[in-house]
Amino acid sequence: MTEEYIKTLENAIKQMLQPIRNIPLKLVIESLSGCIIVPFNPEDTKDQAVLNTLIEVAKLAGLNVNKEGIIRPRPNEVGNDIESFVLNALRTFGYESSKPATISGKKKSTGYPDIEFKDQYNRINYLECKTYNVQSILTTMRAFYLSPSEDFKVTKDAHHFIISYEIYVAGQIKTNNIYKCRNWKILSLDQLLVDVKYEFNCDNRRLYSQELILAEGSL
């Protein structure tokens, strides 16, 4: 290869690795799953009824969090704990709710979305649980993640919602913080724009191949 050709390849790779910005999430979901994000229509009485129920769900789940407190060392771990409070609140208001089943039929806890629920009109909806800090809510810090999967959790046309709580440290137990909620937000994701940022990865077989090991031993 000539030096000019190598330089051309390097420049091409650099351009390929530039983040792609402002892609509609609804296009991403449809490409990955073949399913559509159903837009939330505030003029539709059924959609408005579901929102009214989700408002009560958000209130009840937040109040229960504040009664018990969530004990964690770091705030980025709190979102996972809030899921159970939201699940219980959804069931309290009569919504059949669970972890979404994947394409293969498995119940999967990791990955988007967190919860699948059936509303009073027998429609499937997806719900993600989030937390935020009021000091960083308007910053460019990344807050929403979706990774492609061969066994994706979105399998139906549905509304896609987020319930997010503003959390704060209400006390401490040894090295752990006690987290509680101040405010909540309900979001519809049909208009959400997302970015793609490429990454490189490697599996264990290649990483620990004999060609790369310089030394090893036992203790």
N, C-alpha and C positions, 0 to 999 in steps of 0.2 A: 504494500500500500504506500502511496506517496504521502508526503507530509500534508499536502493540500487536501487530499481525500480524507485523511484522519481528522483534520481540522473541521472539514465540512460535517463529518459524522458527529463530532463533539458538539458542534453548534446545533445540529438537528436534535440531539438528545436533550440539550439544555432547553430548547424551545418546547419539546414534548413534556418536560417536567414542570413547566410553568403552571401554576394553579389555574383551573377554569372556574370562573366566577359567575354567580347569579343564574344558576340553572334552576328552573322550577322543580320543586320536589315532586310535584304530581307527575312530571315526565320521568323522573328517576324511578318512582314507584311503579309506574306502568311498564317501563322497560325491564325492570327486575322481576316483576310478578305477573304482568299481564292484567293487573287489576287497577282500577281508577280510584283516585281520591275524590269522593263525592263532595262537591262544594257545600259549605254551610250556607243556608238561605235564611236570613233573619225574618223574611216575609212569610216563610212556610210555618204553619202552626205546629207541625210535627217537630221540625227542627227546633223551634222556640221552646217547645215542651221539654225536649231532651236537654237543652241548655239550662232551663229552669231547674231540672233535676240535678244536673251537674253542679250547679251553684250550691245546692243543698249538700251534695256530696263533698264538695270542696270545704264547706264550712264544717261539716261533721268530722271529716278526716282531720282537719286542722285543729279542731278543739280536742280531739282524742290524742293527737300528737302532744299538745300542750299539757294534757293531763298526765301523760306518762313520761314525756321527754324522750329524746333519742340520744343515747350515749355513744359517742364516737370520738376518736381522736382528731379526725379531720372532717371538714364540711363536705368534701366531695364524696364521702361515703353515706351521707344522710339520705340522698335521693333513693337509694335501694331500699332503705328501711321504710320510707314513706309509702312505697307501693302497697304494703300490706294494709296500712290504714285506709288507703283509697279503695282497695279491693273490698274491705269489710264495709265501708260506707256505701259503695255501689250496691252490694247485696242487701244492705239495710233498706235501701229505697227500691228494692225489687228487681234490680238489674242482674241478670245471670252473667257472672263475670269470672274470668280465669286468665291464666297465661295463654297466649295465642298458640294454637296448634300450627306446626309448620306444614310445608307441602307434603312431607312424608307422614304427617299425622302425629309427630312427637310434640309434647309440651316442652317449650324451650324458654328458659328464664333469661338468658343473655340476648342482647341485640334488640333492635327496634322492631315492633313497639312492645311496651311493657305489658299491656292489658288489652284483652278483647272483651267487649260486653254487648249484650243484646238489649236494646231499648224496649219501651212499651209497645212499639209498633213492629216488633219482631225483626228489627234491622240490626245488622252487625256494625259495630263501631270500634275503632282502635283508639287507645289512650296511652300516652306517654307521661310519666311522672318526672318532674324536674324540681330543682331548688335553685334559688338565686340569692345573691347578696346585693342589697340595694346600692352599695357603692360601685358595683361593677356592672350593673344591668344595662347601662348605655355604652359600655366599652366594646371593643372588637374581640374580646376574649371568646374563644369558641365554646359553645354551649349545647350544640345539637350534633349528634353523630349517627351516621348510618353506614354500615359496611355491607357490601354485597355478600350474599350467601347462596350456596347451592340448595340449601334447605330453608328458604326465606319464610318469615313469620306472617307476611301479608299474603293472604290467599283469597280475599274477597273484596269486591267493591264496597267501600265504606267511607264514612266520615273519619277523619284523623284529628284527634284532639290532644292538647297538652293541658295538664293541671300542674301549675308550678307554684311553689311556696317560697316566700321570703323567710329565710331562717336566721336565727341569731343565737348567740351563746347565752344561755340563761343561768349557767353555773358550771361547776366542775366537780368531778369525782376522781380523785387521784390525778392520773395523767389524761383522763378523758374529759371532753366537754359534754355538757347537757344542752342539746339543741331544741329550740322551740320555734313556732311559726308566728310571724306578725301579720302577713298579708298573703293573699292568693291571687292567681290569675288563671283564666281559662283561655286557651288559644285554639284557633282553627288553623290547620296547616295547609289548606288548599291553595293559599297564595304564597307560601314560604319559598324563598330562594336560598339555594345552598351552593357551596363551593366544592370543587374536587381538588384534593391535594394528594399527589402521587407519593407512594412510599415503596421502598425496596425491602424485601424480606427473604428469609432463608429458612429451610427446615433443618431439623437436627442432623439428618443423614449427611447433608452437605456441609453443615457447620463443623461437625466433629469427624470429618473424613480424615484418613491418615495423611493425606497430602498437606493438611493445614496444621497438624499437631506438631509442636516443637519439642514438648516434653510432657511427661505424665508420671504419676507415681501413686503409691498408697500410703496411708497414715495409720 
